[in-house]
């Protein structure tokens, strides 16, 4: 997420993938969160939401989503604990799946 403008020329696909998270990076820089664990947690979750938004930039996805034919789910998985959190867009929060 923090690749500078001069890096990544030799890995264009990775660079493009990281560019998709640029808005998340910018938001996190502005928040200036000191605790690395909290910063990581928030960055990862914001990125899930950002990528959900990216999906809606594709007309065929946006149309199906708008018509109710497609749902877009944003899940956040914690490998160490096996916990899965589902993004609830109506309350703009991740809720642990029980």
C-alpha positions as CSV (number, residue, x, y, z in Angstrom):
1,X,0.0,0.0,0.0
2,X,2.9,2.3,0.6
3,X,4.8,1.8,-2.7
4,X,6.1,5.2,-3.9
5,X,5.8,6.4,-7.4
6,X,9.3,5.2,-8.5
7,X,8.8,1.6,-7.4
8,X,7.0,-1.2,-9.2
9,X,8.1,-0.6,-12.8
10,X,9.3,-4.2,-13.1
11,X,6.1,-5.6,-11.6
12,X,3.3,-3.8,-13.4
13,X,0.5,-6.1,-12.4
14,X,1.3,-5.7,-8.7
15,X,1.6,-2.0,-9.2
16,X,-1.9,-1.8,-10.7
17,X,-3.2,-3.9,-7.9
18,X,-1.7,-1.5,-5.3
19,X,-3.1,1.5,-7.2
20,X,-6.6,0.1,-6.6
21,X,-6.0,0.7,-2.9
22,X,-4.6,4.2,-3.3
23,X,-7.8,5.8,-1.8
24,X,-7.3,3.6,1.3
25,X,-3.7,4.7,1.6
26,X,-4.6,8.3,1.4
27,X,-7.4,8.0,4.1
28,X,-5.0,6.1,6.4
29,X,-2.2,8.8,5.9
30,X,-4.7,11.5,7.0
31,X,-5.8,9.5,10.1
32,X,-2.2,9.3,11.4
33,X,-2.9,6.3,13.6
34,X,0.1,5.6,15.8
35,X,-0.6,2.1,16.9
36,X,0.6,-0.3,14.1
37,X,-1.9,-3.0,14.9
38,X,-4.9,-0.6,14.8
39,X,-3.5,0.9,11.6
40,X,-3.2,-2.5,10.0
41,X,-6.7,-3.6,11.1
42,X,-8.3,-0.4,9.7
43,X,-6.3,-0.5,6.5
44,X,-7.3,-4.0,5.7
45,X,-11.0,-3.3,6.4
46,X,-11.1,-0.1,4.5
47,X,-9.5,-1.9,1.6
48,X,-12.3,-4.5,1.6
49,X,-14.9,-1.7,1.3
50,X,-12.9,0.1,-1.4
51,X,-12.7,-3.0,-3.5
52,X,-16.4,-3.5,-3.1
53,X,-16.8,0.0,-4.6
54,X,-14.4,-0.9,-7.4
55,X,-16.6,-3.8,-8.4
56,X,-19.5,-1.3,-8.9
57,X,-17.5,0.6,-11.5
58,X,-18.1,-2.3,-14.0
59,X,-21.4,-1.5,-15.7
60,X,-22.5,-5.2,-16.0
61,X,-21.9,-5.7,-12.3
62,X,-23.5,-2.4,-11.3
63,X,-26.6,-3.2,-13.3
64,X,-27.1,-6.6,-11.8
65,X,-26.4,-5.2,-8.3
66,X,-28.9,-2.4,-8.8
67,X,-31.5,-4.9,-10.1
68,X,-31.0,-7.1,-7.0
69,X,-29.7,-10.0,-9.1
70,X,-26.2,-9.8,-7.5
71,X,-25.0,-9.2,-4.0
72,X,-21.6,-8.0,-3.2
73,X,-20.2,-9.3,0.1
74,X,-17.2,-7.9,1.9
75,X,-15.6,-10.4,4.3
76,X,-12.7,-9.8,6.6
77,X,-10.9,-13.0,7.6
78,X,-8.5,-13.3,10.6
79,X,-6.3,-16.3,9.8
80,X,-5.0,-16.7,13.4
81,X,-8.4,-17.1,15.0
82,X,-10.6,-18.2,12.1
83,X,-13.0,-15.3,12.7
84,X,-14.8,-13.9,9.7
85,X,-16.4,-10.4,9.7
86,X,-19.1,-9.4,7.2
87,X,-19.3,-5.7,6.1
88,X,-22.8,-4.4,6.7
89,X,-23.1,-1.4,4.3
90,X,-26.3,-0.1,6.0
91,X,-24.4,0.5,9.3
92,X,-21.0,0.8,7.7
93,X,-19.3,-1.7,10.0
94,X,-17.9,-5.2,10.0
95,X,-19.9,-7.6,12.1
96,X,-18.4,-10.9,13.3
97,X,-20.2,-13.9,11.7
98,X,-21.4,-16.3,14.4
